[in-house]
């Protein structure tokens, strides 16, 4: 797995270097100067998105366990996101979140909330991407292969979400966890699951039975967070060329989201993020160089919030008792 990750990292970095060479440093610098201090609202848009995502996370807990303050939960979410950003497949951050939530609820409850939140997050992302892509296909003519890719991706991810929802609602996620951890870590992995998240299935079933409306509100709050991404893209286009219609911002977000969901195995999406924005701008008839500039600004935003997230992580760990501090997982 380490070899695979290294190969993907080198491949992504090579794509990034090639794109910068194709566009040219002079062109990128020209676009960066056009952005200027406009980068401040650009960065703040992500902070606002995280506010909505944190509100959604809070709704994923059973009501009796919503004791953690908003800003503490915001800090924990940033901590987990920072770890996810630097780990392939973005899974390490979920373990971090569960660990940092120990002072507020049992591990099974934290794990249950994280799974429900992840489900709601993906439903909101896929729902907006699918609905928006449908509108985009009518508003802006696209090649048949791209339309087929969008619809095919929707069906595949939708099927995965349906299975995920089924296992949650039927209380079978524990068996899935045991199988996955057992496959990667053997008996030690299965024992770790039994020791740390026993009672998970009952909590998931209880949440779906008692908090159906909260799940819908959780999905809606995540949706508002993603709308901030649309606004962020539209703001960038206004800074580069205010003649471009703001709806193109939504189009960029929609197309790029599909690529992001498909590139989760590449650490930090290096190269893939830049290539996807390059392609999205090209498909919408916008300057490809601006797509690379936009991707680089996103990289600056991500690194800024990752640094903030690791600061929050250190601060949160200091608050844990020795028995609550992070331990080595299987």
ABEGO torsion letter per residue (X at the ends): XAAAAAAAAAAAAAAAAAAAAAAEAAAAAAAAAAAEAAAAAAAAAAAAAAAAAAAAAAAABBAAABABBAAAAAAAAAAAAAAAAABBGGAAAAAAAAAAAAAABBAAAAAAAAAAAAAAAAAAAAAAAAAAAAAAAAABBBBAAAAAAAAAAAAAAAAAAAAAAAAAAAGAAAAAAAAAAAAAAEAAAAAAAAAAABGAAAAAAAAAAAAAAAAAAAAAAAAAAAAAAAAAAAAAAAAABAABBAAAAAAAAAAAAAAAAAAAABBGGBGAAAAAAAAAAAAAGBBAAAAAAAAAAAAAAAAAAAAAAAAAAAAAAAABBAAABBBBBX
